[in-house]
Amino acid sequence: MVVEVLSEVQRRKWDASDDVLFYAEPRFVQHLDGAFRARLTRLYRERLASRAVVLDLMSSWVSHLPDDVQYERVVGHGLNEKELAANKRLDSYWLQNLNIDQTIPLKNDSVDATLIVAGWQYLQYPEAVSAELLRIMRPGGQLIVAFSNRMFFTKAPQIWADGSDRDHLAYVAEVLIAQGWPKPELMAEPTRASGLQGLIGGHGDPFFAVIATKP
Ligand SMILES: C[S@@+](CC[C@H](N)C(=O)[O-])C[C@H]1O[C@@H](n2cnc3c(N)ncnc32)[C@H](O)[C@@H]1O
Protein backbone atom coordinates (compact mmCIF):
# COMPACT_ATOMS: atom_id res chain seq x y z
CA MET A 1 0.00 0.00 0.00
CA VAL A 2 1.28 3.46 -0.89
CA VAL A 3 1.09 6.13 1.82
CA GLU A 4 0.89 9.59 0.29
CA VAL A 5 3.14 12.26 1.75
CA LEU A 6 2.96 14.99 -0.90
CA SER A 7 0.02 17.22 -1.78
CA GLU A 8 -0.88 17.75 -5.44
CA VAL A 9 0.67 21.23 -5.28
CA GLN A 10 3.97 19.84 -4.00
CA ARG A 11 4.11 17.45 -6.96
CA ARG A 12 3.80 20.25 -9.53
CA LYS A 13 6.76 21.38 -11.61
CA TRP A 14 7.33 24.41 -13.82
CA ASP A 15 7.73 22.36 -16.95
CA ALA A 16 4.80 19.96 -16.90
CA SER A 17 5.52 18.51 -20.35
CA ASP A 18 6.39 14.83 -20.65
CA ASP A 19 9.84 14.23 -19.12
CA VAL A 20 10.71 12.03 -22.08
CA LEU A 21 10.92 15.19 -24.21
CA PHE A 22 13.39 16.83 -21.82
CA TYR A 23 15.67 13.79 -21.97
CA ALA A 24 15.17 13.06 -25.69
CA GLU A 25 18.69 14.22 -26.62
CA PRO A 26 21.55 12.40 -24.90
CA ARG A 27 23.68 14.45 -22.51
CA PHE A 28 27.14 12.96 -22.34
CA VAL A 29 28.11 15.26 -19.49
CA GLN A 30 28.84 14.77 -15.81
CA HIS A 31 25.99 16.14 -13.70
CA LEU A 32 28.17 16.26 -10.57
CA ASP A 33 31.77 17.36 -10.13
CA GLY A 34 34.78 15.11 -9.60
CA ALA A 35 34.85 15.62 -5.82
CA PHE A 36 31.25 14.51 -5.44
CA ARG A 37 31.75 11.56 -7.75
CA ALA A 38 34.84 10.42 -5.88
CA ARG A 39 32.93 10.52 -2.57
CA LEU A 40 30.06 8.57 -4.10
CA THR A 41 32.32 5.90 -5.57
CA ARG A 42 34.05 5.53 -2.19
CA LEU A 43 30.65 5.03 -0.53
CA TYR A 44 29.75 2.35 -3.07
CA ARG A 45 33.08 0.63 -2.47
CA GLU A 46 32.38 0.59 1.29
CA ARG A 47 28.72 -0.45 1.12
CA LEU A 48 28.16 -2.71 -1.89
CA ALA A 49 29.21 -6.35 -1.85
CA SER A 50 30.88 -7.56 -5.02
CA ARG A 51 28.29 -10.32 -5.44
CA ALA A 52 25.45 -7.81 -5.35
CA VAL A 53 22.71 -7.44 -7.90
CA VAL A 54 22.68 -3.67 -8.39
CA LEU A 55 19.92 -1.48 -9.79
CA ASP A 56 21.01 1.96 -10.99
CA LEU A 57 17.63 3.70 -11.14
CA MET A 58 17.43 7.04 -13.03
CA SER A 59 20.78 6.37 -14.62
CA SER A 60 22.71 7.85 -17.53
CA TRP A 61 25.94 6.95 -19.36
CA VAL A 62 27.77 6.67 -15.99
CA SER A 63 27.01 4.75 -12.80
CA HIS A 64 29.90 5.93 -10.56
CA LEU A 65 30.65 2.36 -9.41
CA PRO A 66 34.29 1.50 -8.63
CA ASP A 67 35.99 0.34 -11.84
CA ASP A 68 37.78 -2.57 -10.22
CA VAL A 69 34.75 -4.19 -8.56
CA GLN A 70 32.63 -6.68 -10.48
CA TYR A 71 29.04 -7.09 -9.36
CA GLU A 72 26.79 -10.04 -10.00
CA ARG A 73 24.69 -7.89 -12.32
CA VAL A 74 24.07 -4.19 -12.82
CA VAL A 75 20.65 -3.28 -14.16
CA GLY A 76 20.08 0.27 -15.34
CA HIS A 77 17.01 2.39 -15.84
CA GLY A 78 16.56 5.84 -17.30
CA LEU A 79 14.94 7.94 -19.97
CA ASN A 80 17.55 8.17 -22.71
CA GLU A 81 18.40 5.07 -24.68
CA LYS A 82 21.68 6.37 -26.13
CA GLU A 83 22.99 7.28 -22.68
CA LEU A 84 22.08 3.89 -21.21
CA ALA A 85 23.52 2.03 -24.19
CA ALA A 86 26.82 3.90 -23.66
CA ASN A 87 26.97 3.01 -19.95
CA LYS A 88 29.67 0.31 -19.76
CA ARG A 89 28.64 -0.80 -16.25
CA LEU A 90 25.17 -1.91 -17.22
CA ASP A 91 24.43 -5.54 -18.07
CA SER A 92 20.90 -4.59 -19.10
CA TYR A 93 18.62 -1.59 -18.95
CA TRP A 94 15.10 -0.42 -19.58
CA LEU A 95 13.41 2.91 -20.28
CA GLN A 96 10.46 4.10 -18.23
CA ASN A 97 8.98 7.43 -17.22
CA LEU A 98 8.52 7.06 -13.47
CA ASN A 99 6.29 10.11 -13.35
CA ILE A 100 3.79 8.22 -15.50
CA ASP A 101 4.24 4.64 -14.31
CA GLN A 102 5.88 3.74 -10.99
CA THR A 103 5.64 -0.05 -11.31
CA ILE A 104 9.19 -1.39 -11.46
CA PRO A 105 9.40 -4.43 -13.76
CA LEU A 106 11.55 -6.54 -11.43
CA LYS A 107 10.66 -9.48 -9.20
CA ASN A 108 10.09 -9.32 -5.44
CA ASP A 109 13.27 -9.63 -3.34
CA SER A 110 15.56 -9.66 -6.38
CA VAL A 111 17.89 -6.65 -5.89
CA ASP A 112 20.67 -6.16 -3.32
CA ALA A 113 21.37 -2.49 -3.87
CA THR A 114 19.44 0.31 -5.52
CA LEU A 115 21.24 3.54 -6.41
CA ILE A 116 19.55 6.81 -7.31
CA VAL A 117 21.95 9.63 -8.12
CA ALA A 118 20.66 13.14 -8.78
CA GLY A 119 17.34 11.57 -9.69
CA TRP A 120 15.00 11.62 -6.70
CA GLN A 121 14.61 15.38 -7.15
CA TYR A 122 12.60 14.77 -10.34
CA LEU A 123 10.14 12.25 -8.91
CA GLN A 124 6.55 13.45 -8.67
CA TYR A 125 5.36 10.20 -7.08
CA PRO A 126 8.27 9.17 -4.85
CA GLU A 127 5.93 7.37 -2.47
CA ALA A 128 4.91 4.79 -5.09
CA VAL A 129 8.51 4.41 -6.28
CA SER A 130 9.71 3.86 -2.70
CA ALA A 131 7.02 1.24 -2.10
CA GLU A 132 8.11 -0.56 -5.26
CA LEU A 133 11.75 -0.45 -4.17
CA LEU A 134 10.79 -2.03 -0.87
CA ARG A 135 9.10 -4.82 -2.82
CA ILE A 136 11.93 -5.60 -5.26
CA MET A 137 14.80 -5.39 -2.79
CA ARG A 138 16.12 -8.33 -0.82
CA PRO A 139 16.10 -8.23 2.99
CA GLY A 140 19.33 -6.55 4.03
CA GLY A 141 19.50 -4.72 0.70
CA GLN A 142 20.51 -1.07 0.67
CA LEU A 143 18.90 1.85 -1.07
CA ILE A 144 21.31 4.75 -1.59
CA VAL A 145 19.77 8.04 -2.70
CA ALA A 146 22.54 10.56 -3.41
CA PHE A 147 22.26 14.16 -4.51
CA SER A 148 23.94 17.54 -4.35
CA ASN A 149 22.63 21.09 -4.28
CA ARG A 150 21.71 21.59 -7.90
CA MET A 151 18.95 20.48 -10.20
CA PHE A 152 17.19 21.08 -13.49
CA PHE A 153 14.94 23.58 -11.75
CA THR A 154 12.02 23.47 -14.20
CA LYS A 155 11.82 19.70 -13.90
CA ALA A 156 11.90 19.45 -10.10
CA PRO A 157 8.56 19.20 -8.27
CA GLN A 158 7.78 22.10 -5.98
CA ILE A 159 8.64 20.11 -2.84
CA TRP A 160 12.26 19.91 -4.04
CA ALA A 161 12.56 23.24 -5.84
CA ASP A 162 11.47 25.14 -2.72
CA GLY A 163 13.50 23.15 -0.18
CA SER A 164 16.94 23.57 1.38
CA ASP A 165 19.56 20.80 1.45
CA ARG A 166 18.43 19.90 4.95
CA ASP A 167 14.80 19.81 3.80
CA HIS A 168 15.76 17.45 0.98
CA LEU A 169 17.35 14.95 3.35
CA ALA A 170 14.35 15.05 5.69
CA TYR A 171 11.92 14.78 2.81
CA VAL A 172 13.52 11.68 1.26
CA ALA A 173 13.63 10.05 4.70
CA GLU A 174 9.99 10.93 5.40
CA VAL A 175 8.78 9.38 2.15
CA LEU A 176 10.75 6.19 2.75
CA ILE A 177 9.60 5.80 6.34
CA ALA A 178 5.97 6.36 5.31
CA GLN A 179 6.24 3.35 2.96
CA GLY A 180 7.63 1.09 5.68
CA TRP A 181 11.38 1.57 5.25
CA PRO A 182 13.23 1.75 8.60
CA LYS A 183 14.67 5.11 9.63
CA PRO A 184 17.48 5.78 7.15
CA GLU A 185 20.99 7.02 7.72
CA LEU A 186 21.56 10.59 6.53
CA MET A 187 24.86 11.90 5.20
CA ALA A 188 25.76 15.56 4.63
CA GLU A 189 29.38 16.30 3.84
CA PRO A 190 31.31 19.09 2.17
CA THR A 191 33.77 17.97 -0.49
CA ARG A 192 37.09 19.45 -1.47
CA ALA A 193 37.60 20.73 -5.00
CA SER A 194 40.29 18.99 -7.00
CA GLY A 195 43.61 20.53 -7.99
CA LEU A 196 44.90 23.91 -6.94
CA GLN A 197 41.46 25.16 -5.94
CA GLY A 198 41.16 22.34 -3.41
CA LEU A 199 44.62 23.05 -2.03
CA ILE A 200 43.59 26.58 -1.17
CA GLY A 201 40.40 25.38 0.53
CA GLY A 202 37.94 25.45 -2.38
CA HIS A 203 34.86 23.27 -2.11
CA GLY A 204 33.37 20.82 -4.58
CA ASP A 205 29.70 19.89 -4.90
CA PRO A 206 28.36 19.10 -1.41
CA PHE A 207 27.53 15.45 -0.87
CA PHE A 208 24.20 14.29 0.52
CA ALA A 209 22.89 10.76 0.79
CA VAL A 210 20.00 8.91 2.36
CA ILE A 211 20.77 5.25 2.97
CA ALA A 212 18.01 2.83 3.92
CA THR A 213 18.31 -0.88 4.60
CA LYS A 214 15.41 -3.26 3.99
CA PRO A 215 14.72 -5.28 7.13
C1 LIG B 1 20.68 14.66 -13.56
S1 LIG B 1 20.44 13.13 -14.38
C2 LIG B 1 21.37 12.00 -13.38
C3 LIG B 1 21.72 10.77 -14.15
C4 LIG B 1 22.66 9.80 -13.46
N1 LIG B 1 22.08 9.20 -12.27
C5 LIG B 1 24.02 10.41 -13.18
O1 LIG B 1 24.48 10.34 -12.03
O2 LIG B 1 24.63 10.92 -14.11
C6 LIG B 1 18.77 12.78 -13.97
C7 LIG B 1 18.27 11.43 -14.48
O3 LIG B 1 17.02 11.14 -13.89
C8 LIG B 1 16.28 10.33 -14.74
N2 LIG B 1 14.91 10.85 -14.80
C9 LIG B 1 14.52 12.13 -14.73
N3 LIG B 1 13.18 12.22 -14.81
C10 LIG B 1 12.73 10.95 -14.90
C11 LIG B 1 11.45 10.37 -15.02
N4 LIG B 1 10.35 11.11 -15.08
N5 LIG B 1 11.37 9.01 -15.10
C12 LIG B 1 12.47 8.26 -15.06
N6 LIG B 1 13.70 8.74 -14.95
C13 LIG B 1 13.84 10.07 -14.89
C14 LIG B 1 16.95 10.30 -16.10
O4 LIG B 1 17.54 9.04 -16.28
C15 LIG B 1 18.02 11.36 -15.97
O5 LIG B 1 19.18 11.01 -16.66
The ligand as a Gaussian input file, in Angstrom:
#p B3LYP/6-31G(d) Opt

LIG

0 1
 C       20.684000      14.663000     -13.561000
 S       20.440000      13.134000     -14.378000
 C       21.368000      12.003000     -13.379000
 C       21.724000      10.774000     -14.148000
 C       22.657000       9.799000     -13.456000
 N       22.077000       9.196000     -12.271000
 C       24.017000      10.407000     -13.177000
 O       24.484000      10.337000     -12.034000
 O       24.633000      10.923000     -14.111000
 C       18.768000      12.775000     -13.972000
 C       18.274000      11.434000     -14.484000
 O       17.024000      11.142000     -13.885000
 C       16.276000      10.326000     -14.736000
 N       14.912000      10.845000     -14.796000
 C       14.517000      12.126000     -14.726000
 N       13.176000      12.219000     -14.813000
 C       12.729000      10.955000     -14.901000
 C       11.454000      10.366000     -15.022000
 N       10.346000      11.106000     -15.076000
 N       11.368000       9.015000     -15.097000
 C       12.468000       8.262000     -15.063000
 N       13.701000       8.741000     -14.954000
 C       13.836000      10.070000     -14.890000
 C       16.950000      10.302000     -16.099000
 O       17.536000       9.035000     -16.282000
 C       18.021000      11.363000     -15.969000
 O       19.181000      11.014000     -16.663000

